[in-house]
Structure formats: structure tokens, C-alpha cells
């Protein structure tokens, strides 16, 4: 007898092959049978006529590392049909921790209302398991975290002993179950890192059977040079590459998507294993402090805050902040998404230009003053990409879907400001806007980019397809009705059209609403 049978459903199995009508039977958390099963015995049968069933969506680029411990229901993700999140991206994993990294992450945890209880990646994954989680959690090891732990916040080359210590930390994290390493080369301390250091660590990741995901060094005016560096790291180290949230940012770079794709294709012909992920929006989102010059971050947060208040350092910053903003577009394209203090809550949702007019300041001083007042804790949304490039990148067979967002909720500690709508709408947006409305992708290929393609990148052999033997991570949706509702003005809106979500064979979403079941697992990469 089966536990659950999903009857009379359009099966989009993740392979990219045409959908077919049939049934999906589940037993002991796994898919037991797929096809026209007839009148089989099951503890529960659900007739899903008119709906489609796909493998649960895999968010290859997520930032839910700490959020999943604050609210394990992961509502903004599970309601999108996401059943697995890959955290530890952009060089910023929450483990392993030593040295300067311990204080930083202890402060982040305290700000979210809990105590840091781990040092190793294995201990972090154990904490996720103990807390429970609605979605499966897989992790990368962050190069930035490792560099903070060994080198600190200095703008200098790592010594040979320090590189060896970083290699040992990365190798230990791989043994603990990391699926690879990530870097964030626009953020400190990643921005202080030379290519040779990344090649050395890439060799360690390759030996451990993982891949290297990078927020490359520049996504604007120096995009092509940064892309060449990313490919060089893979070519020289032999590590498989993942190009994080691939984009051409800033109007001067619009149209460069074709050149980026030619670079990917040429690298693959040379034998470089490279894939990429993308979120389907024209705006980016990150900390407002990314507009500060990298020298301002040397020494860590304490030194940054001192410099933000020092008149001489502020004068020195102004020119570089203005240049960086110009590289991305204009002050009117930078929107304040969140702040920490009550004092500045009324600025969320406003552009830097609007705040400058309200406060009668120069826009560059708005940025520096706000970062000083908020102790650096300001998030922004920046409109930097064009729709034509997004469509070109989406179509490429090596490009998969990743939200670059976190598991949030419009209540509790995770409810703050106006976050980027990608946190609530990425996957339904692809299926609604880019499949049904604009025909940029077929339904089958869109599902492949959310399921089998990221599962293959991760090396998950038991997820990502609707075939017998796989874990029963399943998303059931209405192809005619699925759509994202989150907007930049009103981002905290769950999508429409997700009917059921199963995680490891248990129902997490039923009739569009969460059941509260925490059936997710902390996933660990199989030993190489």
C-alpha cells in the first residue's frame, strides 16, 4: 500500500521532456511509482486534474543561513514550491568559524534573537536538524568567512601558511558535508583576495568533489575582466564553476549578455565545467555599504564605523561612492529596502534621490550619513539590469534559477522594511511571466532549470526528478494560474497557484496553505 497517490496530474518530470498525464505514488518518503497506476491502494489519494506536478524546486542560490534558525517554517520559500535551499553563498557561510569571524556571526545571531552554538559546518547543520526545517538545507563553505577566520579584515595577500590554513578549513567543511565553496569578490574580505588564492582553494574544493560558486569581482563596468578571472580559476584549478546570479549591471553594460554566454560556451568547449544561475528581476539587492570603497572596510566593522564618522575619511569616500553609484546607473535607481533603527524607518521604499530632496543633501551624503546612523546595517534595491539581457540569459541551457533571497515571512523577526520581491516570488515569476505570458521558456525547460539542473550541479542523485526511488520532494501547481504577487512597492506577498508541496514525502503545503510540517533535512554532500 502506498502512503499517498497524486492522481490524474500533468507530470513535468524535470528532464525537460514533454509532460505526460499520470499518477505519482509515494511510500516511506520516496517516490514509489510514476505513470498510469489505475486503482491502486493508498492511505490517501488526491485528484489533481488540471494541475501539474514537478520535482520540488531547488534554490541553488539562497541566503537563509540564519533565517532558517529564526523561523524554520521558511514560508516565503516553501510557498513558492521550493523544497531545497543552498545556503553559504557569496562567500558568506555561517561556518566554519574562527578568529574574527566568531564575533561577527555571534553578533548577527544575537540580533536575530538566538545564541551562536556552533563553530564547524557539521555543527551548524546539526543545529538546523535540531531546530527543524520545512525545506532541505544544503550549504557551501564561504571563502569570505574562511578568510575572516584566518587572515581577518586586512587588505593584503594571504601568506603561504595562511593559504594552507584556509585550505585545511575548506577541506574540513567539505568533509562535514559542504557541497562546494562560494566567494563574494565585491565584499570584504573577498575583494582583497588575489586570483592565485582562489585557485589554490579551488584545487582543494575539486579534490573534495565540490564546485566553486562566485559572485564575481565586478558585474558592471569591469564585468568582462571579472568573467575572465572566474573562468581562469576553473581552468587552472580544475574545479567546476557556478556563476552566481549572472547579470550585466548598469546601462553601459546592457547587451553584454550575449558576450557572457559566448564566454561560457567557449569555456565549456575547452573542457571547463561551468554553469550559472539567475533571478528573473531587473533589480539587484545587497547592503548599501557595497558603494563604499574597499579601503573603508579594512579592519572590520569597528573601523568602518569610525571612518564613516571621520570628516577626512568621509571627504575621501565621496568621490569613490559617487563613481560606484554612477557605474550602476543613477541615484534615482537606488531604493532603501531596510534599516535597523526606528528613526529611519520612514526612508524605506524611497530612492536616494528622494531622500536627498527631502533632507536637502547631496545624494552621496545621504548614503554615507545613513550608513553611519545605522551602523552599516542598511539594505538596498538597485535597478541595474535590462529585460532583454534577462531573457537571453534565462534561455541558455547552462543557466538555472536561483533567488539570491532568503526565507522570510511578513511577521516576526524576519519582517523588516521592503525586501526585494525575489524573496517571495522568484520561482512562480518564472513559470507565470517567462513561461505562460511571454514564452521565453517552455514549461518543461523552466522546470528543468529549477530541479534536475541544480540537482546535477550539487551532485544530488536522489532529488530533482519525478522518477521512482527519488525522495518525494514534489511541487504541484496550476500552470494557468501560477504567478508572483510580490512587487517592489509591496514585496511581502506570497504567490498564487501553488496547490501542494511535499518535502520528503510529507505534505508541507495543502490547498495553498502551509501545514506546519517540518519535514526538511540538513543535506550533506556524499564523500568524494
C-alpha positions as CSV (number, residue, x, y, z in Angstrom):
1,X,0.0,0.0,0.0
2,X,1.2,3.5,-0.8
3,X,1.1,6.4,1.6
4,X,-0.1,9.0,-0.9
5,X,-1.1,8.9,-4.5
6,X,-1.3,12.1,-6.6
7,X,-3.8,11.2,-9.2
8,X,-4.5,12.5,-12.8
9,X,-1.8,15.1,-12.8
10,X,0.3,16.6,-15.6
11,X,3.8,15.2,-14.8
12,X,6.7,17.5,-15.6
13,X,9.4,15.2,-14.5
14,X,12.4,17.6,-14.5
15,X,14.2,16.0,-17.5
16,X,13.0,18.7,-19.9
17,X,11.0,16.0,-21.8
18,X,7.3,16.8,-22.7
19,X,4.9,16.5,-19.8
20,X,2.6,13.4,-19.6
21,X,-0.5,12.7,-17.7
22,X,-0.4,10.1,-14.9
23,X,-0.1,9.4,-11.2
24,X,2.7,9.7,-8.6
25,X,2.7,7.2,-5.7
26,X,4.7,7.8,-2.6
27,X,5.8,5.3,0.1
28,X,8.2,5.9,3.0
29,X,9.2,9.4,1.9
30,X,10.2,8.4,-1.6
31,X,8.6,8.2,-5.0
32,X,7.5,4.6,-5.4
33,X,5.8,4.7,-8.8
34,X,5.0,7.1,-11.7
35,X,2.6,6.5,-14.6
36,X,-1.0,5.5,-15.1
37,X,-1.3,3.5,-12.0
38,X,-5.1,2.8,-12.1
39,X,-7.0,1.9,-8.9
40,X,-4.1,1.3,-6.5
41,X,-4.4,1.2,-2.7
42,X,-3.2,4.2,-0.8
43,X,-3.8,5.7,2.6
44,X,-4.6,8.9,0.8
45,X,-5.4,9.7,-2.8
46,X,-5.6,13.3,-4.1
47,X,-7.2,14.1,-7.5
48,X,-5.2,16.8,-9.2
49,X,-6.9,17.2,-12.5
50,X,-5.8,20.3,-14.3
51,X,-2.7,20.7,-12.2
52,X,1.0,19.9,-12.8
53,X,3.4,18.0,-10.6
54,X,7.1,18.8,-10.8
55,X,10.1,17.9,-8.6
56,X,10.4,20.3,-5.7
57,X,12.2,23.4,-6.8
58,X,15.9,23.7,-5.7
59,X,17.0,27.2,-4.9
60,X,20.7,27.0,-5.9
61,X,21.5,30.4,-4.5
62,X,19.9,31.3,-1.2
63,X,20.8,33.3,1.9
64,X,18.6,31.7,4.5
65,X,21.6,30.6,6.6
66,X,20.5,32.2,9.9
67,X,16.9,32.9,8.9
68,X,16.1,29.1,8.9
69,X,17.0,29.0,12.6
70,X,14.8,32.0,13.4
71,X,11.8,30.7,11.5
72,X,12.1,27.1,10.3
73,X,8.7,27.3,8.5
74,X,10.6,29.1,5.6
75,X,7.3,30.5,4.4
76,X,8.5,32.8,1.6
77,X,10.3,29.8,0.1
78,X,8.0,26.8,0.7
79,X,5.1,28.8,-0.6
80,X,7.0,29.2,-3.9
81,X,7.4,25.5,-4.2
82,X,11.0,25.5,-3.0
83,X,11.9,22.3,-1.2
84,X,15.7,22.6,-1.1
85,X,17.8,25.7,-0.4
86,X,21.5,26.0,-0.9
87,X,23.0,28.5,1.6
88,X,26.5,29.7,2.2
89,X,26.6,31.8,-1.0
90,X,28.5,34.9,-2.0
91,X,31.4,33.9,0.3
92,X,29.3,34.3,3.4
93,X,28.6,31.0,5.1
94,X,27.9,30.9,8.8
95,X,30.5,28.2,9.3
96,X,33.3,27.2,9.8
97,X,34.2,30.0,12.3
98,X,37.4,31.0,14.0
99,X,39.1,34.2,14.8
100,X,37.4,37.5,13.7
101,X,34.5,35.6,12.2
102,X,33.2,34.3,15.5
103,X,32.5,37.8,16.9
104,X,30.8,38.9,13.7
105,X,28.4,35.9,13.4
106,X,27.7,35.9,17.2
107,X,26.5,39.5,16.8
108,X,24.4,38.6,13.8
109,X,22.8,35.7,15.7
110,X,22.2,37.8,18.7
111,X,20.5,40.4,16.6
112,X,18.1,37.7,15.4
113,X,17.4,36.5,18.9
114,X,19.5,33.4,19.4
115,X,22.9,32.4,20.5
116,X,25.6,31.1,18.2
117,X,26.1,27.5,19.2
118,X,28.5,26.1,16.5
119,X,32.0,26.5,15.1
120,X,32.1,23.9,12.4
121,X,29.9,23.4,9.4
122,X,28.8,20.0,10.7
123,X,27.7,21.6,14.0
124,X,25.7,24.2,12.1
125,X,23.9,21.5,10.1
126,X,23.3,19.7,13.3
127,X,21.7,22.9,14.7
128,X,19.4,23.1,11.7
129,X,18.4,19.5,12.2
130,X,17.7,20.0,15.9
131,X,15.6,23.2,15.2
132,X,13.7,21.5,12.4
133,X,13.2,22.9,8.9
134,X,10.4,23.0,6.4
135,X,12.8,22.8,3.5
136,X,16.0,20.8,2.9
137,X,19.2,22.8,3.6
138,X,22.4,22.3,1.8
139,X,25.5,24.5,2.4
140,X,28.6,25.8,0.7
141,X,31.6,27.0,2.6
142,X,32.1,30.7,2.2
143,X,35.6,31.9,1.2
144,X,34.9,35.2,2.9
145,X,34.1,33.5,6.2
146,X,37.2,31.4,6.0
147,X,39.4,34.4,5.1
148,X,38.0,36.4,8.1
149,X,38.8,33.4,10.3
150,X,42.4,33.1,9.2
151,X,43.5,36.4,7.8
152,X,41.0,38.8,9.3
153,X,39.8,42.0,7.6
154,X,43.2,43.2,6.2
155,X,43.7,44.4,2.7
156,X,46.7,42.2,2.0
157,X,47.8,39.0,0.3
158,X,47.5,35.8,2.4
159,X,50.8,34.2,3.3
160,X,51.6,30.7,2.3
161,X,50.9,29.4,5.9
162,X,47.6,31.3,5.9
163,X,46.6,29.8,2.5
164,X,47.4,26.4,3.9
165,X,45.3,27.1,7.0
166,X,42.4,28.2,4.7
167,X,42.8,25.1,2.6
168,X,42.5,23.0,5.8
169,X,39.3,24.8,6.9
170,X,37.8,24.4,3.5
171,X,38.7,20.7,3.4
172,X,37.2,20.2,6.9
173,X,34.0,21.8,5.8
174,X,33.9,19.6,2.7
175,X,34.3,16.6,5.0
176,X,31.4,17.9,7.1
177,X,29.2,17.9,4.1
178,X,29.7,21.2,2.2
179,X,28.8,20.9,-1.5
180,X,31.5,23.3,-2.5
181,X,32.9,26.8,-1.9
182,X,31.5,30.2,-2.7
183,X,33.1,33.6,-2.9
184,X,31.8,37.2,-2.9
185,X,34.5,39.2,-4.6
186,X,32.8,42.6,-4.3
187,X,32.6,42.2,-0.5
188,X,35.3,42.5,2.1
189,X,37.4,40.5,2.7
190,X,36.9,38.7,-0.7
191,X,37.6,41.9,-2.5
192,X,41.2,41.9,-1.1
193,X,41.9,38.4,-2.5
194,X,44.2,37.7,-5.4
195,X,43.3,35.1,-8.1
196,X,46.1,32.8,-7.0
197,X,44.5,32.3,-3.6
198,X,41.2,31.3,-5.2
199,X,42.9,28.9,-7.5
200,X,44.6,27.2,-4.5
201,X,41.4,26.9,-2.7
202,X,39.6,25.8,-5.9
203,X,42.1,22.8,-6.0
204,X,41.0,21.8,-2.5
205,X,37.3,22.0,-3.4
206,X,37.9,20.0,-6.6
207,X,39.7,17.3,-4.6
208,X,36.7,17.1,-2.3
209,X,34.3,16.7,-5.1
210,X,32.6,20.1,-4.8
211,X,32.1,23.1,-7.1
212,X,33.1,26.8,-6.8
213,X,30.3,29.4,-6.9
214,X,31.3,33.0,-7.2
215,X,29.7,36.4,-7.0
216,X,32.4,37.6,-9.4
217,X,34.6,40.6,-8.8
218,X,32.6,43.1,-10.9
219,X,29.2,43.0,-12.5
220,X,29.3,46.5,-14.0
221,X,32.0,48.3,-16.0
222,X,34.7,45.7,-15.3
223,X,32.3,42.8,-16.0
224,X,34.2,41.1,-18.8
225,X,37.5,41.1,-16.9
226,X,35.8,39.7,-13.8
227,X,34.2,37.0,-16.0
228,X,37.6,36.1,-17.5
229,X,39.0,35.8,-13.9
230,X,36.2,33.4,-12.9
231,X,36.8,31.2,-15.9
232,X,40.6,31.3,-15.3
233,X,40.1,30.0,-11.7
234,X,38.2,27.0,-13.1
235,X,40.6,26.4,-15.9
236,X,43.7,26.5,-13.7
237,X,42.4,24.7,-10.6
238,X,40.1,22.2,-12.4
239,X,37.2,23.0,-10.1
240,X,33.7,23.0,-11.5
241,X,32.3,26.6,-11.7
242,X,29.0,28.1,-10.8
243,X,28.5,31.8,-11.9
244,X,26.3,33.3,-9.2
245,X,23.4,35.5,-10.3
246,X,24.8,36.2,-13.7
247,X,24.0,39.7,-15.0
248,X,25.2,42.7,-16.8
249,X,24.6,45.6,-14.4
250,X,24.4,49.3,-15.3
251,X,23.1,50.7,-18.6
252,X,26.5,50.9,-20.1
253,X,26.7,47.2,-20.0
254,X,23.3,46.3,-21.3
255,X,23.5,44.0,-24.2
256,X,26.6,42.2,-22.9
257,X,24.7,39.1,-22.0
258,X,25.4,37.6,-25.5
259,X,29.2,38.1,-24.9
260,X,28.9,36.4,-21.4
261,X,27.1,33.4,-22.9
262,X,29.8,33.2,-25.7
263,X,32.4,33.1,-23.0
264,X,30.6,30.3,-21.2
265,X,30.2,28.3,-24.4
266,X,33.8,28.8,-25.4
267,X,35.0,27.7,-21.9
268,X,32.8,24.6,-22.0
269,X,34.3,23.7,-25.4
270,X,37.7,23.9,-23.8
271,X,36.6,21.5,-21.0
272,X,35.8,24.0,-18.3
273,X,32.8,22.8,-16.4
274,X,30.8,26.0,-15.9
275,X,27.1,26.7,-15.2
276,X,25.3,29.8,-13.9
277,X,22.2,30.9,-12.0
278,X,19.9,33.9,-12.4
279,X,17.0,35.6,-10.7
280,X,14.3,37.0,-13.0
281,X,14.2,40.6,-12.0
282,X,15.8,43.8,-13.3
283,X,16.9,45.0,-9.8
284,X,19.7,43.8,-7.6
285,X,19.7,43.8,-3.8
286,X,22.5,43.9,-1.3
287,X,24.0,46.0,1.5
288,X,24.2,49.7,0.8
289,X,27.8,49.6,2.1
290,X,28.9,48.0,-1.2
291,X,29.0,51.5,-2.5
292,X,31.9,52.3,-0.1
293,X,35.4,51.9,-1.3
294,X,37.1,48.7,-0.2
295,X,39.7,50.6,1.9
296,X,36.8,51.8,4.1
297,X,36.2,48.2,5.3
298,X,39.7,47.4,6.3
299,X,39.8,46.3,9.9
300,X,36.2,45.2,10.1
301,X,33.0,46.9,11.3
302,X,34.5,48.9,14.1
303,X,37.0,50.6,11.8
304,X,34.3,51.1,9.1
305,X,32.1,53.0,11.6
306,X,35.0,55.1,12.7
307,X,35.8,56.1,9.1
308,X,32.1,56.9,8.4
309,X,32.2,59.5,11.2
310,X,35.7,60.9,10.4
311,X,35.5,64.1,8.3
312,X,38.7,63.4,6.4
313,X,37.7,59.9,5.6
314,X,34.2,61.0,4.5
315,X,35.7,63.5,2.1
316,X,37.9,60.8,0.7
317,X,34.9,58.4,0.3
318,X,32.7,60.8,-1.5
319,X,34.3,60.6,-4.9
320,X,34.5,56.8,-4.9
321,X,30.9,56.4,-3.7
322,X,29.7,58.7,-6.5
323,X,31.7,56.7,-9.1
324,X,30.4,53.4,-7.9
325,X,26.8,54.7,-8.0
326,X,27.4,56.1,-11.5
327,X,28.7,52.6,-12.6
328,X,25.3,51.1,-11.7
329,X,23.0,53.8,-13.1
330,X,21.8,56.8,-11.0
331,X,20.8,57.8,-7.5
332,X,17.2,57.5,-8.6
333,X,17.6,53.8,-9.2
334,X,18.9,53.0,-5.6
335,X,16.0,52.3,-3.2
336,X,16.4,51.9,0.6
337,X,15.0,48.4,1.4
338,X,15.6,48.2,5.2
339,X,17.2,49.9,8.1
340,X,17.6,48.8,11.7
341,X,16.6,51.9,13.7
342,X,13.2,53.3,14.3
343,X,14.5,56.8,13.4
344,X,14.9,56.0,9.7
345,X,12.1,53.5,9.1
346,X,10.2,56.2,7.1
347,X,13.0,56.1,4.5
348,X,12.3,52.5,3.4
349,X,10.9,52.4,-0.1
350,X,12.4,55.8,-1.1
351,X,15.2,56.3,-3.6
352,X,18.4,58.0,-2.6
353,X,17.3,61.0,-4.8
354,X,14.0,61.3,-3.0
355,X,15.8,61.2,0.4
356,X,18.3,63.8,-0.8
357,X,15.5,66.1,-1.8
358,X,13.6,65.6,1.5
359,X,16.8,66.2,3.6
360,X,18.3,68.8,1.3
361,X,21.5,66.9,1.0
362,X,23.8,65.7,-1.8
363,X,22.9,62.0,-2.6
364,X,26.4,60.8,-1.8
365,X,26.0,62.3,1.7
366,X,22.6,60.5,2.1
367,X,24.5,57.2,1.6
368,X,27.3,58.0,4.0
369,X,25.1,59.6,6.7
370,X,22.6,56.7,6.6
371,X,25.3,54.1,6.9
372,X,26.8,56.0,9.8
373,X,23.5,56.3,11.6
374,X,22.6,52.7,11.0
375,X,26.0,51.3,11.9
376,X,26.3,49.9,8.4
377,X,23.0,47.9,8.6
378,X,21.2,49.2,5.5
379,X,19.9,47.1,2.6
380,X,19.0,48.4,-0.8
381,X,17.4,47.5,-4.0
382,X,19.1,48.9,-7.1
383,X,17.6,48.9,-10.6
384,X,20.5,47.9,-12.9
385,X,19.6,45.3,-15.5
386,X,17.6,45.2,-18.7
387,X,14.8,42.8,-19.7
388,X,16.4,41.7,-23.0
389,X,19.6,40.5,-21.2
390,X,17.5,38.7,-18.6
391,X,15.6,36.8,-21.3
392,X,18.8,35.9,-23.2
393,X,20.5,34.5,-20.0
394,X,17.3,32.6,-19.0
395,X,17.2,30.8,-22.3
396,X,20.8,29.4,-22.1
397,X,20.8,25.6,-21.3
398,X,23.5,26.0,-18.7
399,X,21.7,28.7,-16.7
400,X,19.4,27.6,-13.8
401,X,17.2,29.6,-11.4
402,X,18.3,30.9,-8.0
403,X,16.5,33.5,-5.9
404,X,19.5,35.2,-4.2
405,X,17.0,35.7,-1.5
406,X,16.2,34.4,2.0
407,X,13.3,32.6,3.7
408,X,11.3,35.5,5.1
409,X,7.8,36.0,6.5
410,X,5.6,39.1,6.9
411,X,5.6,38.6,10.7
412,X,8.1,38.2,13.5
413,X,11.8,38.9,13.4
414,X,12.1,38.4,9.7
415,X,9.6,41.1,8.8
416,X,11.6,44.3,8.2
417,X,11.4,47.0,5.6
418,X,10.7,46.4,1.9
419,X,12.9,43.5,0.8
420,X,13.4,42.6,-2.8
421,X,10.4,40.7,-4.2
422,X,12.6,37.8,-5.2
423,X,12.4,36.6,-1.6
424,X,8.7,35.9,-2.2
425,X,8.2,35.4,-5.9
426,X,11.2,34.1,-7.9
427,X,10.0,30.6,-9.0
428,X,6.3,31.4,-9.7
429,X,7.5,34.5,-11.6
430,X,9.5,32.3,-14.0
431,X,6.5,30.0,-14.5
432,X,4.0,32.8,-14.8
433,X,5.8,35.6,-16.6
434,X,8.5,33.9,-18.6
435,X,6.7,30.6,-19.5
436,X,3.0,31.3,-19.7
437,X,2.9,35.0,-20.6
438,X,6.0,35.7,-22.6
439,X,7.0,32.2,-24.0
440,X,10.7,32.8,-23.2
441,X,10.9,29.2,-21.9
442,X,8.8,26.1,-22.3
443,X,7.2,24.8,-19.1
444,X,9.4,21.7,-19.3
445,X,12.7,23.6,-19.7
446,X,11.8,26.0,-16.9
447,X,11.1,23.1,-14.5
448,X,14.4,21.5,-15.6
449,X,16.2,24.8,-14.6
450,X,14.6,24.6,-11.2
451,X,15.1,20.9,-10.5
452,X,17.3,18.5,-12.4
453,X,19.8,21.1,-13.5
454,X,20.6,22.4,-10.0
455,X,20.4,18.8,-8.6
456,X,23.1,17.8,-11.1
457,X,25.3,20.8,-10.1
458,X,25.0,19.7,-6.5
459,X,25.6,16.0,-7.3
460,X,22.3,15.1,-5.7
461,X,21.4,11.7,-7.2
462,X,18.1,11.3,-5.3
463,X,16.4,14.6,-5.9
464,X,15.4,16.7,-8.8
465,X,13.4,14.2,-10.9
466,X,10.0,12.6,-10.6
467,X,11.1,9.1,-11.0
468,X,10.9,6.0,-8.7
469,X,13.5,5.9,-6.0
470,X,13.9,9.7,-5.6
471,X,12.9,11.5,-2.4
472,X,9.4,12.7,-2.7
473,X,10.1,16.4,-2.9
474,X,7.2,17.5,-5.1
475,X,5.6,20.8,-6.1
476,X,2.0,20.8,-7.5
477,X,0.9,24.0,-9.3
478,X,-1.6,25.4,-11.7
479,X,0.1,26.2,-15.0
480,X,-2.7,28.5,-15.9
481,X,-2.8,30.4,-12.6
482,X,0.7,30.4,-11.1
483,X,2.1,33.9,-10.7
484,X,4.1,36.0,-8.4
485,X,2.3,38.8,-6.5
486,X,5.3,40.4,-4.7
487,X,6.2,43.8,-6.1
488,X,8.9,46.3,-5.3
489,X,6.3,48.6,-3.6
490,X,4.6,45.7,-1.8
491,X,7.0,42.8,-1.7
492,X,5.7,40.7,1.2
493,X,3.1,38.8,-0.8
494,X,3.0,35.1,-1.3
495,X,2.5,33.8,-4.8
496,X,-0.7,32.3,-6.3
497,X,-1.1,29.0,-7.9
498,X,1.0,26.6,-5.7
499,X,-1.5,24.0,-4.6
500,X,0.6,21.3,-2.8
501,X,4.2,20.9,-1.8
502,X,5.6,17.7,-0.4
503,X,9.0,17.5,1.3
504,X,10.5,14.1,1.8
505,X,7.0,12.6,1.3
506,X,5.2,14.7,3.8
507,X,2.7,17.5,2.9
508,X,4.1,20.9,3.7
509,X,1.6,23.0,1.6
510,X,-2.0,21.8,1.2
511,X,-4.6,23.8,-0.7
512,X,-2.1,26.6,-1.0
513,X,-1.5,26.9,2.8
514,X,1.3,25.6,5.0
515,X,0.6,22.7,7.2
516,X,3.4,23.5,9.7
517,X,5.1,20.2,9.0
518,X,8.9,20.4,9.3
519,X,10.0,17.5,7.1
520,X,13.2,19.0,5.7
521,X,16.6,17.6,6.2
522,X,20.1,19.1,6.5
523,X,21.8,17.6,3.4
524,X,25.4,16.6,3.4
525,X,27.4,16.1,0.2
526,X,28.3,12.4,-0.3
527,X,32.0,11.7,0.3
528,X,34.2,12.0,-2.8
